[in-house]
Amino acid sequence: MPRPHFAAIIEDAWHRQVAGAMRRRGWGTRVLAHTGYGSVDRVRVLGRVLMTRRPYAPAAADARATWLELRTADNERRGWRFFFATPASGEPVTVTVGEKEFRTRVDRSGILDLTITGHDLAPGWHHLHVSSPRAADTTAAVFIVDPQETFGIVSDIDDTIITTTMPRPMIAAYNTFFRHEGTRRAVPGMATMYRELLREHPNAPIIYVSTGAWNAVPPLTRFLRRAGYPLGPMLMTDWGPTNTGWFRSGQDHKRACLHRLARELPEVRWVLIGDDGQHDPSIYGEFAEQRPDRVRAIGIRVLSATEQLLSHFTPIATDAYEQHVGVQLPICHAADGYTMLEQMRQALGIAPAERRDA
């Protein structure tokens, strides 16, 4: 096993010192559940274990979380505390499914990412019991995809379903010190499009894949609810030093997520939704070339010149889907969800709602 990057070694040593000081001051730990997903063969349970001064305050960040639980989870790290959130590295966690217990430990960033086989869960939503020795017990929502389901949506988040009026490099700092999801606004029509597509496939999964940090899951979940987006698992990433370098590659994270979904849900053909402000067109095009049997259609939100400037400081798109793909697939380009929905209806053969109800 290769030696970890020295930046990761320094960060781990810092977290150990801070966590030790917090425990001496009476702090506990909290299991912050995220939304998981899976098939009838395996299920992926997600969450984080963090140090907290209020270990028994109700907090969660999954699809079943109440507004109070989401607000508590967010307030725990609002403002400057967001930047100094301390993971309970290596903390033991037990996930209970029926009468079976599955034990693991969180990683160096406090992330729980456990794949369970032989779970005996039927398709649909379930709540799994999650416990840790120094934390209050909680539950984690997971969505089991029906083996007969062949439709699914993978969606980017920033600039695809959420837009902002500030440069992308400033978003992380702004979220760190001021953070409020009210400063973000939904892209017009995108929630309507997602609901319309899933109306045709009510048991289909929708999975949000983003290069954003796991810390942002609670406010993002609140935002999705407030804006009317369907709830589903969020596959985020861990900012900061890794075992191989100073920062994790956001592009590699998205590629890995797409290929993992293709392996774990082999019957599903995905509609991939992103934007042309960063690298979604090339990532989706590359995946479509490698796994054409797993892609049903691609939708790219076209950013305005102003949005392009805020995204990467140039008024034109960074790349285009057509430059990176050699297979024939429906491609939808639109500035908003209403226009993209009409294109998706034609590409996927979906009749308008009024025609279906007639």
Wavefront OBJ file of the C-alpha trace (Angstrom):
o trace
v 0.000 0.000 0.000
v 1.534 3.372 -1.024
v 2.458 5.861 1.666
v -0.205 8.600 2.088
v 0.559 12.071 0.797
v 2.291 14.188 3.437
v -0.593 16.710 3.344
v -3.013 13.942 4.329
v -0.655 12.879 7.145
v -0.578 16.446 8.496
v -4.354 16.795 8.230
v -4.931 13.471 10.020
v -2.581 14.474 12.838
v -4.419 17.784 13.198
v -7.803 16.063 13.334
v -6.561 13.633 15.996
v -5.362 16.491 18.167
v -8.556 18.507 17.750
v -10.841 15.509 18.309
v -8.906 14.573 21.442
v -9.247 18.098 22.816
v -12.969 18.076 22.045
v -13.496 14.778 23.846
v -11.664 16.112 26.886
v -14.042 19.074 26.893
v -17.035 16.724 26.896
v -17.898 16.698 23.203
v -19.454 13.585 21.699
v -19.992 12.252 18.197
v -22.926 12.299 15.825
v -23.841 9.963 12.990
v -25.196 12.220 10.256
v -27.109 9.934 7.908
v -27.221 10.607 4.156
v -29.488 9.023 1.553
v -28.296 5.676 0.234
v -29.298 3.530 -2.714
v -28.986 0.012 -4.021
v -30.438 -2.995 -5.790
v -32.039 -6.165 -4.480
v -28.501 -7.606 -4.356
v -26.620 -4.826 -2.568
v -27.232 -1.515 -0.852
v -24.886 1.430 -0.283
v -25.268 3.165 3.096
v -23.885 6.711 3.313
v -23.263 9.195 6.106
v -20.657 10.956 8.238
v -19.547 10.745 11.849
v -18.568 14.151 13.243
v -17.542 15.607 16.568
v -20.339 17.642 18.170
v -21.056 19.416 21.415
v -24.729 18.365 21.165
v -24.629 14.628 20.443
v -28.293 14.051 21.280
v -29.814 16.941 19.312
v -31.915 15.531 16.437
v -29.959 15.888 13.198
v -30.041 14.117 9.842
v -29.378 14.880 6.174
v -31.167 12.092 4.320
v -34.445 11.983 2.409
v -36.455 11.131 5.548
v -35.016 13.987 7.634
v -37.397 16.537 9.110
v -36.847 20.278 8.711
v -35.696 20.425 12.348
v -33.130 17.663 11.774
v -31.823 19.352 8.623
v -31.635 22.733 10.350
v -29.793 21.243 13.335
v -27.323 19.469 11.047
v -26.675 22.711 9.179
v -26.492 25.015 12.216
v -23.913 22.702 13.772
v -21.434 23.888 11.155
v -22.793 27.244 9.995
v -20.376 30.121 9.558
v -16.746 29.593 10.517
v -17.576 26.294 12.268
v -18.271 24.839 8.802
v -14.584 25.193 7.963
v -13.494 23.548 11.225
v -15.938 20.615 11.295
v -13.967 17.772 12.826
v -14.499 14.194 11.647
v -14.464 11.333 14.127
v -11.886 9.439 12.086
v -11.972 5.655 12.326
v -15.078 5.604 14.533
v -16.854 2.198 14.555
v -20.356 2.084 13.072
v -22.964 -0.682 13.014
v -25.741 -0.818 10.414
v -28.687 -3.076 11.222
v -30.852 -4.543 8.461
v -33.632 -6.668 9.889
v -31.916 -9.134 12.210
v -28.496 -8.748 10.583
v -25.743 -6.434 11.797
v -22.966 -5.111 9.594
v -19.947 -3.454 11.220
v -17.436 -1.065 9.716
v -15.346 2.020 10.536
v -15.582 5.435 8.938
v -12.628 6.684 6.914
v -10.134 9.411 7.755
v -12.721 12.074 6.854
v -15.443 10.518 8.993
v -17.309 9.262 5.925
v -19.476 6.169 6.195
v -19.657 4.377 2.846
v -20.712 0.779 3.436
v -21.904 -1.666 0.773
v -24.076 -4.469 2.154
v -24.930 -7.625 0.254
v -27.633 -10.117 1.173
v -29.851 -7.469 2.756
v -33.246 -9.000 1.757
v -34.815 -5.564 1.206
v -37.677 -5.217 -1.262
v -37.696 -2.434 -3.891
v -38.664 0.993 -2.542
v -37.701 3.221 0.386
v -36.373 1.759 3.639
v -34.936 3.097 6.892
v -31.864 1.294 8.234
v -30.763 1.518 11.861
v -27.301 3.063 12.313
v -25.413 3.149 15.603
v -21.986 4.120 16.912
v -20.675 3.589 20.477
v -20.301 7.297 21.333
v -23.258 8.645 19.341
v -27.034 8.572 19.527
v -28.657 5.920 17.331
v -30.217 7.105 14.097
v -31.692 5.795 10.862
v -30.581 6.201 7.260
v -32.951 6.278 4.280
v -32.040 4.045 1.334
v -33.791 3.546 -1.990
v -33.782 0.038 -3.468
v -34.225 0.063 -7.235
v -36.606 -2.490 -8.706
v -34.704 -5.028 -10.870
v -37.273 -4.423 -13.639
v -36.586 -0.664 -13.694
v -34.576 0.458 -16.721
v -34.848 4.262 -16.368
v -32.839 6.593 -14.153
v -31.579 10.170 -13.914
v -28.098 11.369 -12.966
v -27.952 15.102 -12.341
v -25.211 17.588 -11.630
v -26.052 20.272 -9.043
v -24.228 23.611 -9.420
v -25.309 25.539 -12.528
v -27.534 22.630 -13.570
v -30.349 22.767 -11.020
v -29.008 25.608 -8.846
v -27.604 28.880 -10.057
v -25.904 31.701 -8.229
v -24.856 35.289 -8.897
v -21.269 34.981 -7.773
v -18.104 33.445 -9.243
v -17.792 29.702 -8.690
v -14.438 30.001 -6.837
v -16.187 32.317 -4.348
v -19.061 29.927 -3.661
v -17.039 27.691 -1.332
v -15.766 30.621 0.705
v -19.194 32.239 0.829
v -20.787 28.971 1.941
v -18.077 28.575 4.583
v -18.554 31.910 6.284
v -22.118 33.003 5.501
v -23.964 30.025 4.010
v -27.699 30.211 3.459
v -29.480 28.314 0.739
v -31.735 31.350 0.238
v -28.832 32.964 -1.644
v -29.143 30.284 -4.334
v -32.010 30.019 -6.786
v -33.378 27.131 -8.781
v -32.823 26.990 -12.523
v -36.260 27.667 -14.062
v -38.119 24.543 -15.125
v -35.554 21.943 -14.032
v -37.627 20.671 -11.105
v -40.649 20.468 -13.406
v -38.649 18.474 -15.952
v -37.407 15.989 -13.357
v -40.886 15.479 -11.923
v -42.299 15.005 -15.417
v -39.656 12.447 -16.391
v -40.155 10.522 -13.159
v -43.942 10.625 -13.558
v -43.441 8.250 -16.467
v -41.179 6.089 -14.285
v -42.362 6.461 -10.658
v -39.988 3.789 -9.345
v -36.907 5.113 -11.130
v -33.874 6.434 -9.210
v -32.613 9.999 -9.388
v -29.060 10.504 -8.180
v -27.291 13.827 -7.781
v -23.543 13.696 -8.499
v -21.524 16.773 -7.587
v -17.975 17.873 -6.895
v -19.292 19.740 -3.841
v -18.315 18.738 -0.321
v -20.303 16.382 1.900
v -20.723 19.272 4.340
v -23.174 20.894 1.942
v -25.682 18.009 1.988
v -28.030 19.401 4.719
v -28.612 22.823 3.073
v -28.804 21.221 -0.370
v -31.471 18.797 0.857
v -33.478 21.718 2.214
v -33.037 23.546 -1.083
v -34.236 20.569 -3.142
v -37.359 20.274 -1.004
v -38.109 23.982 -1.122
v -37.640 24.118 -4.919
v -39.742 21.008 -5.586
v -36.967 18.705 -6.824
v -37.355 14.938 -6.349
v -35.187 13.713 -3.491
v -32.503 11.125 -4.057
v -28.978 10.185 -3.016
v -26.254 12.827 -3.294
v -22.802 11.584 -4.218
v -20.469 14.351 -3.092
v -16.724 14.422 -2.529
v -14.273 15.231 0.249
v -12.361 18.464 -0.208
v -8.809 18.849 1.009
v -5.777 16.551 1.078
v -6.131 12.965 -0.068
v -3.862 9.945 0.068
v -2.426 10.922 -3.318
v -2.316 14.725 -3.369
v -3.420 18.082 -2.038
v -6.903 17.961 -3.562
v -9.291 15.395 -4.967
v -10.074 15.537 -8.697
v -13.688 16.545 -9.241
v -13.685 15.130 -12.774
v -12.355 11.777 -11.585
v -15.012 11.740 -8.863
v -17.799 12.122 -11.421
v -16.311 9.506 -13.729
v -15.977 7.040 -10.857
v -19.586 7.647 -9.780
v -20.945 7.026 -13.273
v -19.031 3.781 -13.726
v -19.992 2.583 -10.252
v -23.670 3.224 -10.983
v -23.301 1.280 -14.235
v -21.899 -1.681 -12.280
v -24.309 -1.575 -9.369
v -27.495 -0.952 -11.385
v -26.755 -2.770 -14.661
v -30.338 -2.736 -15.954
v -30.713 1.045 -15.766
v -30.100 3.284 -18.771
v -29.417 6.769 -17.478
v -30.471 10.225 -18.592
v -27.413 12.352 -17.792
v -28.088 16.015 -17.000
v -25.342 18.612 -16.612
v -24.206 22.024 -17.858
v -21.606 23.414 -20.224
v -19.915 25.643 -17.646
v -17.348 23.077 -16.552
v -16.605 19.563 -17.817
v -19.952 17.759 -17.843
v -20.144 17.502 -21.666
v -16.754 15.798 -21.933
v -17.343 13.549 -18.906
v -20.757 12.443 -20.153
v -19.469 12.041 -23.704
v -16.567 9.909 -22.542
v -18.891 7.717 -20.465
v -21.320 7.356 -23.382
v -18.498 6.143 -25.611
v -17.324 3.632 -23.020
v -20.779 2.463 -21.913
v -23.290 3.273 -24.691
v -25.628 0.590 -23.324
v -25.969 2.553 -20.075
v -26.930 5.948 -21.506
v -30.428 6.778 -22.739
v -30.008 10.512 -23.413
v -27.892 13.495 -22.402
v -29.146 16.925 -21.416
v -26.790 19.902 -21.235
v -27.961 23.177 -19.747
v -26.522 26.035 -21.802
v -25.227 28.796 -19.557
v -25.525 32.438 -20.533
v -22.372 34.475 -21.176
v -22.691 36.010 -17.717
v -23.036 32.596 -16.082
v -20.026 31.344 -18.030
v -17.982 34.268 -16.713
v -19.061 33.505 -13.144
v -18.260 29.846 -13.643
v -14.784 29.997 -15.152
v -14.072 33.639 -16.101
v -14.600 33.227 -19.850
v -17.859 34.016 -21.691
v -17.866 30.796 -23.742
v -18.410 27.137 -22.877
v -15.351 25.119 -21.865
v -16.181 22.182 -24.123
v -18.988 20.555 -26.055
v -20.499 17.080 -25.969
v -20.133 16.530 -29.693
v -16.350 16.894 -29.459
v -16.046 13.837 -27.252
v -18.491 11.183 -28.371
v -18.651 8.776 -31.261
v -22.040 7.137 -30.613
v -25.517 8.220 -31.642
v -27.568 9.382 -28.651
v -30.290 11.981 -28.132
v -28.679 15.245 -27.043
v -30.712 18.086 -25.560
v -29.334 21.613 -25.203
v -31.388 24.284 -23.465
v -31.000 27.251 -21.160
v -33.840 26.167 -18.864
v -35.778 23.102 -17.863
v -38.982 23.992 -19.720
v -37.237 24.016 -23.094
v -35.182 20.941 -22.249
v -38.344 19.092 -21.195
v -39.851 19.541 -24.656
v -36.667 18.186 -26.219
v -36.601 15.267 -23.757
v -40.212 14.393 -24.575
v -39.321 14.075 -28.220
v -36.081 12.206 -27.540
v -37.655 9.745 -25.078
v -41.098 9.486 -26.650
v -42.972 10.976 -23.679
v -46.396 12.474 -24.326
v -47.278 15.809 -22.676
v -49.215 15.516 -19.416
v -52.435 16.995 -20.847
v -52.401 14.452 -23.701
v -51.907 11.562 -21.254
v -54.786 12.779 -19.091
v -57.147 13.235 -22.020
l 1 2 3 4 5 6 7 8 9 10 11 12 13 14 15 16 17 18 19 20 21 22 23 24 25 26 27 28 29 30 31 32 33 34 35 36 37 38 39 40 41 42 43 44 45 46 47 48 49 50 51 52 53 54 55 56 57 58 59 60 61 62 63 64 65 66 67 68 69 70 71 72 73 74 75 76 77 78 79 80 81 82 83 84 85 86 87 88 89 90 91 92 93 94 95 96 97 98 99 100 101 102 103 104 105 106 107 108 109 110 111 112 113 114 115 116 117 118 119 120 121 122 123 124 125 126 127 128 129 130 131 132 133 134 135 136 137 138 139 140 141 142 143 144 145 146 147 148 149 150 151 152 153 154 155 156 157 158 159 160 161 162 163 164 165 166 167 168 169 170 171 172 173 174 175 176 177 178 179 180 181 182 183 184 185 186 187 188 189 190 191 192 193 194 195 196 197 198 199 200 201 202 203 204 205 206 207 208 209 210 211 212 213 214 215 216 217 218 219 220 221 222 223 224 225 226 227 228 229 230 231 232 233 234 235 236 237 238 239 240 241 242 243 244 245 246 247 248 249 250 251 252 253 254 255 256 257 258 259 260 261 262 263 264 265 266 267 268 269 270 271 272 273 274 275 276 277 278 279 280 281 282 283 284 285 286 287 288 289 290 291 292 293 294 295 296 297 298 299 300 301 302 303 304 305 306 307 308 309 310 311 312 313 314 315 316 317 318 319 320 321 322 323 324 325 326 327 328 329 330 331 332 333 334 335 336 337 338 339 340 341 342 343 344 345 346 347 348 349 350 351 352 353 354 355 356 357 358
